Amino acid sequence: MSIHVKRRRLMAPDIAARKGGEPIVALTAYHAHTAAIADNHCDFLLVGDSLGMVMHGYETTVPVPLELMIMHGQAVVRGSKKALVVVDMPFGTYEESPSVAFRNAAKVMKETDCGAVKLEGGRRMAETIRFLVDRGIPVMAHIGLTPQSVNVLGGFKTQGRSVDDWQAIEDDARLVAEAGAFAVVLEAMTAPLAERITDAIPIPTVGIGASPGCDGQILVMEDMLGLSPNVPKFVKKFGAIGAAIDRAIASYAEEVRARTFPAPEHVYNLKSPETEAPVDAVRATKKPKTPTT
């Protein structure tokens, strides 16, 4: 008799333990059905506030409300079973004070059942990270390009282009690690700097536009699937889903206009009360119209 042992979901300490080991695989996820697919392959799924741009058409991540993150977080947790689910704290929900950050992060964790939250910022967020971790909330940090600060940075700009800028970014990495973050995302950062940080700190680094030398990698799922029309330089398109969707919808539209869909096998039939034999639900009384030009 075989005994089925349910595999537990990965947790923050499991990711932290991967420092210097097998590379960590991660993707963003915003809904249950893609989360279920990615769950077969990823160590953690990030419900990124990038969903504001990818799913809802915002120009930046700044307008994303907490309620939207919770709704998508719930969907991703329901759709996945194995991967750690990390939810981004959106702009304006954690910067004011550690107490405000704790209240909002606790709300996210209680209402989504996720395993961790992610905050943008280095030294300025170290105190908040420590406050949350001390109170039972696992935190993933995020330094380098921090999209929520786009209005201060003046756009989505690569970080660490000049060696003169390295020390401040290295300090950010060291301080979030010392504060108790279990991992840190390095975004849009020159490869030598990302490798230097990875070697210097005891927690895993997860690169997005950083270096293959990071302890793991993450991409926006819609970008790597080829669904997003415009993607950053650091994205490799592993699929062409956008083109496949376009072809499928074009084919559907053509068949609807030609009245070849739905075909007989796509409609329901009635049963004759006398014989129980099926009869057509719809009797064609006229020939299909020929499309005019």
C-alpha positions in Angstrom: 0.0 0.0 0.0 1.4 3.4 -1.0 1.1 6.3 1.3 0.7 9.7 -0.3 2.7 12.4 1.6 1.6 15.9 0.9 4.5 18.1 0.1 4.6 21.3 2.3 4.8 24.7 0.8 8.2 26.3 0.8 8.8 29.0 3.4 11.1 31.9 3.8 13.8 29.9 5.7 13.9 27.4 2.8 14.7 30.2 0.4 17.3 31.7 2.8 19.0 28.3 3.0 19.6 28.3 -0.8 22.4 30.9 -0.4 25.3 29.8 -2.6 23.5 26.6 -3.6 21.1 25.6 -6.4 19.9 28.7 -8.1 16.5 30.0 -7.0 13.8 30.2 -9.7 11.1 32.8 -9.4 8.5 34.5 -11.5 5.7 37.0 -10.9 2.2 35.7 -10.8 -1.1 37.6 -10.7 -3.8 35.0 -11.1 -4.7 31.4 -10.0 -4.3 29.6 -13.4 -0.8 30.9 -14.2 0.2 30.4 -10.6 -0.8 26.8 -10.9 1.5 26.3 -14.0 4.4 28.2 -12.6 4.1 26.4 -9.3 5.4 23.3 -10.9 8.8 25.0 -11.7 9.3 27.9 -9.3 10.7 28.2 -5.8 8.8 31.3 -5.1 6.1 33.3 -6.8 6.0 37.1 -6.5 2.7 38.9 -6.6 4.4 42.0 -7.8 3.0 45.5 -7.8 4.0 45.3 -11.5 0.5 43.9 -11.9 -0.6 47.5 -11.9 1.2 48.0 -15.2 0.8 44.5 -16.7 -2.8 43.8 -15.7 -4.4 47.2 -15.1 -2.7 49.6 -17.5 -1.0 52.0 -15.1 2.1 53.8 -16.4 3.9 53.0 -13.1 3.4 50.9 -10.0 2.8 54.0 -7.8 -1.1 54.1 -8.1 -1.5 50.4 -7.0 -3.7 50.1 -3.9 -3.3 47.6 -1.1 -6.7 46.0 -1.8 -5.6 45.2 -5.4 -2.5 43.4 -4.1 -4.6 41.4 -1.6 -7.1 40.3 -4.3 -4.3 39.1 -6.6 -2.4 37.6 -3.7 -5.4 35.5 -2.7 -5.7 34.2 -6.3 -2.0 33.2 -6.5 -2.1 31.4 -3.1 -5.3 29.5 -4.1 -3.7 28.5 -7.5 -0.3 27.3 -6.0 0.6 24.6 -3.6 4.4 24.3 -3.5 6.1 27.6 -4.0 6.5 30.3 -1.4 4.2 33.2 -2.3 5.6 36.7 -1.7 3.4 39.8 -2.0 4.7 43.3 -2.7 3.7 46.0 -0.3 2.5 48.9 -2.6 3.7 52.5 -2.5 2.4 54.4 0.5 1.6 51.4 2.7 4.9 51.0 4.6 7.1 54.1 4.3 5.4 56.2 7.0 6.5 54.2 10.0 7.3 50.7 11.1 4.0 50.5 12.9 2.0 51.5 9.8 4.1 49.0 7.8 3.3 46.2 10.3 -0.4 46.9 10.3 -0.6 46.8 6.5 1.8 43.8 6.1 -0.1 41.8 8.8 -3.3 42.6 6.8 -1.8 41.3 3.6 -0.5 38.1 5.3 -3.8 37.4 7.2 -6.1 38.0 4.2 -3.9 36.2 1.5 -2.2 33.5 3.6 1.0 34.4 1.7 4.4 33.5 3.2 6.2 36.8 3.0 6.1 40.4 1.9 8.5 42.5 -0.1 9.5 46.1 0.5 11.5 48.4 -1.7 14.4 50.3 -0.2 17.8 49.8 1.5 19.1 51.7 4.5 15.9 53.8 4.8 13.9 50.6 5.2 16.3 48.7 7.5 14.5 49.7 10.7 11.1 48.8 9.3 12.4 45.4 8.1 13.8 44.6 11.5 10.5 45.7 13.1 8.4 43.4 10.9 10.8 40.4 11.2 10.8 40.7 15.0 7.0 40.5 14.9 6.8 37.4 12.7 6.6 38.8 9.2 9.2 37.4 6.8 10.6 40.2 4.5 12.2 40.1 1.1 14.1 43.3 0.4 14.5 45.1 -2.9 17.4 47.4 -3.9 18.9 48.9 -7.0 16.2 50.2 -9.3 13.2 50.6 -7.1 10.2 51.2 -9.4 8.1 52.9 -6.7 10.7 55.6 -6.6 10.6 56.3 -10.3 9.5 59.9 -9.8 12.6 60.6 -7.7 15.0 58.6 -9.9 13.7 60.3 -13.0 12.7 57.1 -14.8 13.6 53.4 -14.9 17.4 53.8 -14.8 20.1 51.2 -14.5 21.9 51.4 -11.1 25.7 51.2 -10.5 26.9 52.5 -13.9 29.6 54.4 -12.1 31.9 52.7 -9.5 31.4 55.9 -7.5 27.8 54.8 -6.9 28.6 51.3 -5.7 29.3 52.0 -2.0 25.8 53.3 -1.3 24.2 50.3 -3.0 26.5 47.9 -1.2 25.6 49.5 2.1 21.9 49.1 1.2 22.4 45.4 0.7 24.4 44.9 3.9 21.9 46.8 6.0 18.8 45.0 4.8 20.6 41.7 5.4 21.6 42.8 9.0 18.0 43.9 9.6 16.7 40.3 9.0 15.6 40.2 5.4 15.7 36.6 4.2 16.6 37.5 0.6 17.0 40.6 -1.5 16.0 41.5 -5.1 18.7 43.3 -7.1 17.0 45.1 -10.0 18.5 46.8 -13.1 22.0 46.7 -11.7 25.4 46.4 -13.4 26.6 42.8 -13.3 29.9 43.5 -11.5 28.1 45.3 -8.7 25.5 42.5 -8.4 28.2 39.9 -8.2 30.1 41.9 -5.6 27.0 42.2 -3.4 26.1 38.5 -3.9 29.6 37.5 -2.6 29.4 40.0 0.3 26.1 39.3 2.0 24.9 36.1 3.8 21.3 36.1 2.3 20.3 35.1 -1.3 20.3 37.7 -4.0 17.6 37.4 -6.7 18.5 39.2 -9.9 16.2 40.9 -12.4 18.4 42.6 -14.9 21.4 42.0 -12.6 23.9 39.1 -13.1 23.8 35.3 -13.7 26.1 35.2 -10.6 23.1 36.1 -8.3 21.7 33.3 -6.1 18.5 33.3 -8.2 16.6 35.0 -11.0 13.1 36.5 -11.4 11.2 37.9 -14.3 7.8 39.2 -15.0 5.9 36.2 -16.3 4.1 38.1 -19.1 7.5 39.5 -20.3 9.3 36.2 -20.6 6.2 34.6 -22.2 6.3 37.2 -25.0 2.9 38.6 -24.0 4.1 42.1 -23.2 4.7 44.2 -26.2 7.6 46.3 -24.8 10.1 44.7 -22.5 13.4 45.8 -20.8 16.7 44.8 -22.3 17.3 42.2 -19.6 14.3 40.2 -20.6 14.6 37.1 -22.7 11.4 36.0 -24.4 11.1 32.3 -23.7 7.7 32.1 -25.6 5.6 33.9 -28.1 2.3 33.8 -26.3 1.1 37.2 -27.5 1.4 36.1 -31.1 -0.3 32.8 -30.4 -3.2 34.6 -28.7 -3.6 37.0 -31.6 -3.7 34.1 -34.1 -6.3 32.2 -32.0 -8.6 35.2 -31.7 -8.3 36.0 -35.4 -9.3 32.5 -36.2 -12.2 32.6 -33.8 -13.4 35.9 -35.3 -13.2 34.5 -38.8 -15.3 31.4 -38.0 -17.9 33.4 -36.2 -18.3 35.8 -39.1 -18.5 32.9 -41.5 -21.0 31.1 -39.3 -18.8 28.0 -39.1 -18.6 28.3 -35.4 -20.3 27.0 -33.4 -20.3 23.7 -35.4 -22.8 20.9 -34.7 -20.4 19.3 -32.2 -20.4 22.5 -30.2 -24.2 22.8 -29.6 -26.6 20.9 -27.3 -29.2 18.5 -28.6 -32.7 17.7 -27.3 -33.9 14.1 -26.6 -37.1 12.8 -28.2 -39.5 12.0 -25.4 -40.7 8.9 -27.3 -37.4 7.3 -28.3 -34.9 9.2 -26.1 -33.0 9.6 -29.4 -31.2 12.9 -29.7 -32.6 15.4 -32.2 -31.1 18.7 -33.2 -31.6 21.5 -30.8 -31.6 24.0 -33.6 -33.1 23.3 -37.1 -31.4 25.3 -39.7 -34.1 27.1 -41.7 -31.8 29.1 -43.9 -28.5 28.9 -45.4 -25.6 30.7 -43.8 -25.2 34.2 -45.0 -22.3 34.8 -47.3 -20.1 37.6 -46.1 -20.2 40.6 -48.4 -17.4 42.9 -49.3 
